[in-house]
Amino acid sequence: MFLPFYLSVTFAGLETAILVPKLPPLSRKKDIYYNNANNSTEDLLPEGYTPLFQILGLPFIPILKLLQIPEAAAASSTLVAGFADMLLPSIMSGAIQSDMTRFIIAATSITQLIYLSEVGALLLGSKIPVNIKELFIIFLERTLITLPIISIIAHIIF
């Protein structure tokens, strides 16, 4: 399953990279030079995570059901957990029996990992005025774009 998995992650990542910059908050950022930038260095990280993921994952349940993903309720909290830790979605999905659902969780969490470890860190380290709230909004947008793409591919494979 390596080749279909890798190609799914690559395709979903490319599609997301094309679409997300056209959506707010990134599309609302002004094209200004470094010297005119208004930088904010007061980014705060949220404390605690555990029950928060179940609550934040609730809106994903209807989407997962619409995409006909088995064990939608169990998978929903894993989609938001990728924001906190790269390994957490895999640990949380341990009880899920469906190969298709595990494929979707794994591929989605890899695209989330790439975003947070590379693109998200690059955004925060750059002079683009993006705060933690906007970074989280972009994370959710990328997840909402990636999820249907990977789900369609999973339906074709499985």
Backbone as numpy.savetxt, mean C-alpha at the origin, in Angstrom:
# Nx Ny Nz CAx CAy CAz Cx Cy Cz
5.67 -20.50 -8.69 4.85 -19.29 -8.69 5.70 -18.02 -8.69
7.04 -18.18 -8.74 7.88 -16.99 -8.67 7.64 -16.02 -9.82
7.64 -16.53 -11.03 7.50 -15.65 -12.20 6.14 -14.93 -12.22
5.01 -15.63 -12.03 3.74 -14.90 -11.98 3.69 -13.90 -10.82
4.25 -14.28 -9.68 4.27 -13.38 -8.52 5.10 -12.14 -8.82
6.29 -12.34 -9.32 7.20 -11.22 -9.61 6.62 -10.31 -10.68
6.06 -10.89 -11.73 5.46 -10.08 -12.79 4.23 -9.33 -12.29
3.45 -9.93 -11.41 2.28 -9.26 -10.82 2.71 -8.05 -10.01
3.71 -8.22 -9.17 4.21 -7.12 -8.35 4.78 -6.02 -9.24
5.53 -6.39 -10.26 6.13 -5.41 -11.16 5.06 -4.64 -11.92
4.09 -5.35 -12.49 3.03 -4.69 -13.24 2.21 -3.76 -12.35
1.81 -4.24 -11.19 1.01 -3.43 -10.26 1.81 -2.21 -9.79
3.09 -2.41 -9.53 3.94 -1.29 -9.10 4.10 -0.23 -10.17
4.25 -0.65 -11.41 4.37 0.31 -12.52 3.07 1.08 -12.74
1.95 0.37 -12.72 0.66 1.03 -12.88 0.42 2.05 -11.76
0.76 1.67 -10.56 0.59 2.56 -9.42 1.50 3.77 -9.53
2.73 3.55 -9.96 3.68 4.67 -10.12 3.20 5.65 -11.18
2.47 5.18 -12.15 1.94 6.06 -13.19 0.72 6.84 -12.68
-0.15 6.19 -11.92 -1.42 6.79 -11.52 -1.34 7.69 -10.28
-0.60 7.28 -9.25 -0.62 8.00 -7.97 -0.14 9.45 -8.07
0.89 9.77 -8.83 1.28 11.18 -8.91 0.21 12.10 -9.51
-0.76 11.53 -10.19 -1.84 12.32 -10.77 -2.97 12.56 -9.77
-2.89 11.91 -8.59 -3.91 12.04 -7.56 -3.43 12.95 -6.44
-4.37 13.61 -5.73 -3.96 14.36 -4.54 -3.44 13.40 -3.49
-2.54 13.73 -2.65 -1.96 15.04 -2.42 -0.79 15.38 -3.36
-0.22 14.42 -4.06 0.94 14.73 -4.90 0.59 15.67 -6.05
-0.56 15.52 -6.64 -0.92 16.37 -7.77 -1.12 17.82 -7.36
-1.33 18.07 -6.09 -1.53 19.43 -5.59 -0.24 20.12 -5.19
0.86 19.41 -5.23 2.14 20.01 -4.88 2.59 20.93 -6.01
3.05 22.12 -5.61 3.49 23.10 -6.60 4.88 22.73 -7.10
5.13 23.05 -8.36 6.46 22.88 -8.93 7.27 24.13 -8.61
8.02 24.05 -7.52 8.83 25.20 -7.12 10.27 24.74 -6.91
11.17 25.68 -6.97 12.58 25.38 -6.78 12.91 25.24 -5.31
14.02 24.64 -5.04 14.47 24.37 -3.68 14.50 25.62 -2.82
15.00 26.71 -3.30 15.14 27.94 -2.50 13.80 28.53 -2.09
12.76 28.27 -2.81 11.44 28.81 -2.50 10.57 27.83 -1.73
11.10 26.68 -1.39 10.31 25.64 -0.73 10.00 26.01 0.70
8.82 25.59 1.15 8.42 25.78 2.53 8.49 24.43 3.22
9.60 24.15 3.90 9.83 22.83 4.50 9.28 22.75 5.91
8.74 21.60 6.24 8.27 21.32 7.59 8.98 20.07 8.08
9.69 20.18 9.20 10.41 19.03 9.73 9.73 18.47 10.98
8.49 18.86 11.21 7.79 18.41 12.40 6.86 17.24 12.10
7.41 16.19 11.51 6.63 14.99 11.22 6.63 14.09 12.44
5.45 13.72 12.88 5.34 12.85 14.05 4.87 11.47 13.62
5.46 10.44 14.20 5.04 9.07 13.93 3.98 8.66 14.94
2.94 7.98 14.51 1.91 7.54 15.45 2.45 6.45 16.38
1.93 6.44 17.61 2.33 5.42 18.57 1.29 4.31 18.60
1.74 3.09 18.94 0.84 1.94 19.05 0.39 1.49 17.63
-0.04 0.38 17.38 -0.58 -0.09 16.11 -1.68 -1.09 16.23
-1.64 -2.17 17.14 -2.34 -3.46 17.09 -3.83 -3.39 16.72
-4.82 -2.90 17.58 -6.24 -2.93 17.15 -6.52 -1.91 16.06
-5.64 -0.99 15.87 -5.83 0.04 14.86 -5.94 -0.57 13.46
-5.18 -1.63 13.18 -5.20 -2.24 11.85 -6.54 -2.90 11.55
-7.16 -3.49 12.55 -8.46 -4.09 12.32 -9.50 -3.02 11.99
-9.41 -1.90 12.68 -10.35 -0.80 12.43 -10.08 -0.18 11.06
-8.81 0.10 10.77 -8.46 0.69 9.48 -8.71 -0.27 8.32
-8.69 -1.55 8.59 -8.93 -2.54 7.55 -10.39 -2.75 7.21
-11.30 -2.29 8.06 -12.74 -2.48 7.82 -13.21 -1.98 6.46
-12.78 -0.80 5.99 -13.24 -0.36 4.66 -12.78 -1.26 3.51
-11.74 -2.06 3.73 -11.26 -2.95 2.68 -12.13 -4.20 2.52
-12.92 -4.54 3.53 -13.73 -5.77 3.48 -14.70 -5.75 2.29
-15.49 -4.68 2.10 -16.38 -4.68 0.92 -15.62 -4.72 -0.40
-14.47 -4.07 -0.45 -13.66 -4.08 -1.68 -13.17 -5.49 -1.96
-12.67 -6.16 -0.92 -12.18 -7.53 -1.09 -13.32 -8.47 -1.48
-14.49 -8.26 -0.89 -15.65 -9.09 -1.26 -16.08 -8.82 -2.69
-16.05 -7.55 -3.09 -16.39 -7.19 -4.46 -15.41 -7.84 -5.45
-14.15 -7.92 -5.05 -13.13 -8.55 -5.89 -13.14 -10.07 -5.76
-14.10 -10.60 -4.98 -14.28 -12.03 -4.76 -13.03 -12.70 -4.18
-12.44 -12.06 -3.18 -11.27 -12.58 -2.50 -11.73 -13.44 -1.33
-11.32 -14.71 -1.27 -11.69 -15.54 -0.13 -11.11 -14.99 1.18
-11.83 -15.19 2.27 -11.41 -14.76 3.60 -11.14 -13.25 3.64
-12.08 -12.48 3.10 -11.92 -11.03 2.99 -11.72 -10.35 4.35
-12.47 -10.76 5.35 -12.36 -10.12 6.67 -10.97 -10.35 7.27
-10.45 -11.55 7.14 -9.12 -11.85 7.68 -8.03 -11.11 6.92
-8.22 -10.91 5.63 -7.20 -10.24 4.81 -7.23 -8.73 4.96
-8.35 -8.16 5.35 -8.52 -6.71 5.35 -7.51 -5.98 6.24
-7.26 -6.49 7.43 -6.33 -5.78 8.33 -4.89 -5.89 7.86
-4.57 -6.91 7.07 -3.19 -7.05 6.59 -2.84 -5.99 5.56
-3.85 -5.45 4.87 -3.59 -4.47 3.83 -3.11 -3.14 4.39
-3.51 -2.81 5.60 -3.09 -1.57 6.23 -1.84 -1.79 7.08
-1.65 -3.01 7.54 -0.50 -3.32 8.41 0.82 -3.13 7.71
0.85 -3.21 6.39 2.08 -3.01 5.65 2.67 -1.63 5.84
1.85 -0.68 6.29 2.36 0.66 6.57 3.27 0.66 7.78
3.05 -0.24 8.71 3.82 -0.26 9.95 5.07 -1.12 9.86
4.97 -2.24 9.18 6.09 -3.18 9.20 6.02 -4.04 7.96
7.17 -4.33 7.38 7.18 -5.09 6.14 6.82 -6.56 6.33
7.00 -7.12 7.50 6.73 -8.54 7.72 5.37 -8.80 8.36
4.75 -7.77 8.90 3.51 -7.93 9.64 2.38 -8.54 8.80
2.17 -8.14 7.52 1.09 -8.78 6.76 1.27 -10.28 6.61
2.49 -10.73 6.43 2.74 -12.17 6.30 2.43 -12.91 7.58
2.78 -12.33 8.70 2.51 -12.95 10.01 1.01 -12.99 10.26
0.33 -11.88 9.95 -1.11 -11.79 10.20 -1.90 -12.72 9.28
-1.35 -13.07 8.13 -2.08 -13.91 7.18 -1.83 -15.40 7.40
-1.15 -15.76 8.47 -0.81 -17.16 8.73 -1.99 -18.10 8.82
-3.14 -17.62 9.28 -4.32 -18.48 9.43 -5.14 -18.59 8.15
-4.82 -17.82 7.15 -5.57 -17.84 5.89 -5.17 -19.06 5.07
-6.16 -19.83 4.64 -5.92 -21.09 3.94 -5.88 -20.93 2.42
-6.54 -19.93 1.88 -6.65 -19.75 0.44 -5.32 -19.32 -0.18
-4.85 -20.10 -1.15 -3.61 -19.74 -1.85 -3.77 -18.42 -2.59
-4.94 -18.19 -3.16 -5.17 -16.95 -3.89 -5.09 -15.74 -2.96
-5.71 -15.84 -1.81 -5.69 -14.74 -0.85 -4.27 -14.49 -0.34
-3.53 -15.56 -0.06 -2.14 -15.39 0.38 -1.30 -14.77 -0.72
-1.55 -15.13 -1.97 -0.85 -14.53 -3.11 -1.13 -13.03 -3.16
-2.40 -12.65 -3.01 -2.79 -11.23 -3.06 -2.16 -10.46 -1.91
-2.20 -11.02 -0.71 -1.60 -10.35 0.45 -0.09 -10.19 0.26
0.56 -11.24 -0.20 2.01 -11.17 -0.40 2.39 -10.15 -1.47
1.71 -10.18 -2.60 2.03 -9.26 -3.69 1.73 -7.81 -3.29
0.60 -7.61 -2.62 0.25 -6.25 -2.18 1.24 -5.75 -1.13
1.62 -6.61 -0.20 2.56 -6.17 0.83 3.95 -5.88 0.25
4.33 -6.58 -0.81 5.61 -6.29 -1.46 5.56 -4.91 -2.12
4.45 -4.59 -2.79 4.34 -3.26 -3.39 4.31 -2.18 -2.31
3.68 -2.48 -1.17 3.68 -1.54 -0.05 5.10 -1.36 0.50
5.81 -2.46 0.61 7.19 -2.42 1.11 8.07 -1.57 0.19
7.94 -1.77 -1.10 8.71 -0.98 -2.05 8.38 0.49 -1.89
7.10 0.80 -1.72 6.70 2.20 -1.53 7.30 2.79 -0.26
7.12 2.09 0.85 7.56 2.66 2.13 9.08 2.69 2.27
9.75 1.65 1.81 11.20 1.61 2.01 11.95 2.45 0.99
11.39 2.60 -0.18 12.11 3.33 -1.22 11.45 4.67 -1.52
10.26 4.62 -2.09 9.61 5.84 -2.54 9.21 6.73 -1.37
8.59 6.15 -0.35 8.18 6.94 0.81 9.36 7.59 1.51
10.42 6.82 1.70 11.63 7.38 2.33 12.23 8.46 1.46
12.20 8.26 0.16 12.72 9.26 -0.77 11.89 10.55 -0.71
10.57 10.40 -0.64 9.69 11.56 -0.53 9.97 12.35 0.75
10.07 11.64 1.87 10.32 12.33 3.14 11.70 12.96 3.18
12.68 12.30 2.55 14.05 12.82 2.55 14.28 13.91 1.53
13.36 14.05 0.59 13.51 15.07 -0.44 13.00 16.40 0.08
13.06 17.37 -0.77 12.56 18.70 -0.41 11.11 18.88 -0.82
10.45 17.79 -1.25 9.02 17.85 -1.57 8.27 17.93 -0.24
7.42 18.93 -0.06 6.75 19.11 1.23 5.63 18.09 1.46
6.02 16.87 1.83 5.06 15.80 2.13 5.20 15.45 3.61
4.09 15.46 4.33 4.13 15.10 5.74 3.65 13.66 5.93
3.66 13.19 7.16 3.29 11.81 7.45 1.84 11.52 7.05
0.94 12.46 7.28 -0.47 12.27 6.91 -0.58 12.06 5.39
0.09 12.90 4.62 0.05 12.77 3.17 0.72 11.48 2.71
1.78 11.09 3.39 2.46 9.84 3.08 1.51 8.66 3.28
0.71 8.70 4.34 -0.26 7.65 4.62 -1.38 7.65 3.57
-1.82 8.85 3.15 -2.85 8.94 2.11 -2.34 8.33 0.81
-1.10 8.65 0.46 -0.49 8.07 -0.75 -0.39 6.56 -0.61
-0.03 6.09 0.58 0.03 4.65 0.85 -1.32 3.98 0.59
-2.39 4.60 1.09 -3.74 4.04 0.88 -4.13 4.08 -0.60
-3.80 5.18 -1.28 -4.10 5.27 -2.71 -3.38 4.17 -3.48
-2.12 3.97 -3.17 -1.34 2.94 -3.86 -1.92 1.55 -3.57
-2.35 1.34 -2.33 -2.95 0.05 -1.97 -4.26 -0.16 -2.73
-5.08 0.88 -2.82 -6.37 0.77 -3.51 -6.20 0.59 -5.01
-5.11 1.07 -5.58 -4.85 0.87 -7.00 -4.22 -0.51 -7.23
-3.30 -0.88 -6.37 -2.59 -2.15 -6.51 -3.51 -3.35 -6.28
-4.39 -3.26 -5.29 -5.23 -4.38 -4.90 -6.09 -4.94 -6.05
-6.82 -4.11 -6.79 -7.61 -4.69 -7.90 -6.73 -5.27 -9.01
-5.61 -4.65 -9.28 -4.71 -5.16 -10.33 -4.21 -6.55 -9.95
-3.72 -6.69 -8.72 -3.20 -7.98 -8.27 -4.34 -8.99 -8.14
-5.52 -8.54 -7.73 -6.66 -9.45 -7.60 -7.08 -10.01 -8.95
-7.10 -9.17 -9.96 -7.45 -9.65 -11.30 -6.45 -10.67 -11.78
-5.17 -10.38 -11.57 -4.12 -11.33 -11.96 -4.27 -12.64 -11.17
-4.58 -12.53 -9.88 -4.75 -13.73 -9.05 -5.93 -14.57 -9.53
-7.02 -13.91 -9.94 -8.16 -14.64 -10.47 -7.79 -15.38 -11.76
-6.93 -14.79 -12.55 -6.49 -15.45 -13.78 -5.60 -16.65 -13.46
-4.70 -16.48 -12.50 -3.76 -17.55 -12.13 -4.45 -18.69 -11.40
-5.33 -18.35 -10.44 -5.96 -19.37 -9.61 -7.33 -19.71 -10.12
